[in-house]
Amino acid sequence: MLESQRDTIEVGFNQALLARHAWERFHLRLAAAQTLEDALAVVREATPVGSPSYSFYVNLAEFLRTWEPPQHARPEELTAYAELVGQLVAARAITPEAGELITVSLARGMEAARGRSE
């Protein structure tokens, strides 16, 4: 019994580690995006369905399509999207006014996401 519990804990730890590494790789790539085309290129690099990072790519694609926080995005993802919006405003890909509206929407999404995780 202790052996199976240890194995279960080890599997859970390994999955959490894989998910963390997947997020770090995805986040580094998204943080490097300076333009909308760069962000779309990140989406095109999506990992296979079922991989630890797949949901990050799906959520980013939804965000870039709607400019609204994806329902299942984590607070860290929404923070990364807000940083991207800042880059897009700086690159004049979107207006400061649009950037402000999107950022406010992302802030509301972050509050909702934090509420889901509590």
C-alpha positions as CSV (number, residue, x, y, z in Angstrom):
1,M,0.0,0.0,0.0
2,L,2.8,2.4,0.9
3,E,4.5,1.5,-2.4
4,S,1.4,2.5,-4.4
5,Q,1.0,5.7,-2.5
6,R,4.6,6.6,-3.1
7,D,4.2,5.8,-6.8
8,T,1.0,8.0,-7.0
9,I,2.8,10.9,-5.3
10,E,5.8,10.5,-7.6
11,V,3.6,10.5,-10.7
12,G,1.8,13.6,-9.5
13,F,5.1,15.3,-8.8
14,N,6.4,14.4,-12.3
15,Q,3.2,15.7,-13.9
16,A,3.5,19.0,-12.0
17,L,7.1,19.3,-13.0
18,L,6.3,18.7,-16.6
19,A,3.5,21.2,-16.5
20,R,5.8,23.8,-14.9
21,H,8.5,23.3,-17.5
22,A,5.8,23.5,-20.3
23,W,4.6,26.8,-18.9
24,E,8.1,28.2,-18.6
25,R,8.9,27.3,-22.3
26,F,5.6,28.7,-23.5
27,H,5.9,31.9,-21.4
28,L,9.4,32.6,-22.6
29,R,8.3,32.3,-26.2
30,L,5.2,34.5,-25.7
31,A,7.3,37.1,-23.8
32,A,9.6,37.4,-26.8
33,A,6.7,38.3,-29.0
34,Q,6.9,41.9,-30.1
35,T,4.2,42.0,-32.7
36,L,0.8,40.4,-33.4
37,E,2.5,38.2,-36.1
38,D,5.0,37.0,-33.4
39,A,2.1,36.0,-31.1
40,L,0.3,34.2,-34.0
41,A,3.5,32.4,-34.7
42,V,3.5,31.1,-31.1
43,V,0.0,29.8,-31.7
44,R,1.2,28.0,-34.8
45,E,3.8,26.2,-32.7
46,A,1.1,24.5,-30.6
47,T,2.0,21.2,-29.0
48,P,0.0,18.1,-29.6
49,V,-3.4,17.6,-27.9
50,G,-2.9,16.1,-24.5
51,S,0.6,17.5,-24.0
52,P,1.1,19.6,-20.8
53,S,1.2,22.9,-22.7
54,Y,-1.6,22.3,-25.2
55,S,-4.1,24.4,-23.2
56,F,-1.7,27.4,-23.2
57,Y,-1.8,27.5,-27.0
58,V,-5.5,27.0,-27.2
59,N,-6.1,29.8,-24.7
60,L,-3.7,32.1,-26.5
61,A,-5.5,31.4,-29.8
62,E,-8.8,32.2,-28.2
63,F,-7.4,35.4,-26.6
64,L,-6.0,36.6,-30.0
65,R,-9.3,35.8,-31.7
66,T,-11.6,37.6,-29.2
67,W,-9.3,39.9,-27.1
68,E,-11.2,38.6,-24.1
69,P,-9.8,36.4,-21.3
70,P,-10.3,32.7,-22.1
71,Q,-12.6,31.1,-19.6
72,H,-10.1,28.5,-18.5
73,A,-6.9,30.6,-18.5
74,R,-4.8,30.7,-15.4
75,P,-3.9,34.0,-13.8
76,E,-0.3,33.6,-15.1
77,E,-1.5,33.3,-18.6
78,L,-3.7,36.4,-18.3
79,T,-0.7,38.3,-16.9
80,A,1.3,37.2,-19.9
81,Y,-1.5,38.4,-22.2
82,A,-1.5,41.8,-20.5
83,E,2.3,42.0,-21.1
84,L,1.7,41.2,-24.7
85,V,-0.9,43.9,-25.0
86,G,1.6,46.4,-23.7
87,Q,4.1,45.3,-26.4
88,L,1.4,45.6,-29.1
89,V,0.5,49.1,-27.9
90,A,4.2,50.0,-27.9
91,A,4.6,48.6,-31.4
92,R,1.4,50.6,-32.5
93,A,-0.3,47.4,-33.5
94,I,-3.2,48.4,-31.4
95,T,-4.3,51.8,-30.1
96,P,-3.6,52.8,-26.5
97,E,-7.4,53.0,-26.0
98,A,-7.9,49.4,-27.2
99,G,-5.0,48.3,-25.1
100,E,-6.6,49.8,-22.0
101,L,-10.0,48.2,-22.7
102,I,-8.3,44.8,-23.2
103,T,-6.2,45.2,-20.1
104,V,-9.3,46.0,-18.0
105,S,-11.0,42.9,-19.3
106,L,-7.9,40.9,-18.5
107,A,-7.9,42.2,-15.0
108,R,-11.5,41.1,-14.5
109,G,-10.5,37.7,-15.9
110,M,-7.6,37.5,-13.4
111,E,-10.0,38.1,-10.5
112,A,-12.3,35.4,-11.8
113,A,-9.5,33.0,-12.4
114,R,-8.2,33.5,-8.8
115,G,-11.7,32.9,-7.5
116,R,-11.8,29.6,-9.4
117,S,-8.4,28.4,-8.0
118,E,-9.4,29.1,-4.3
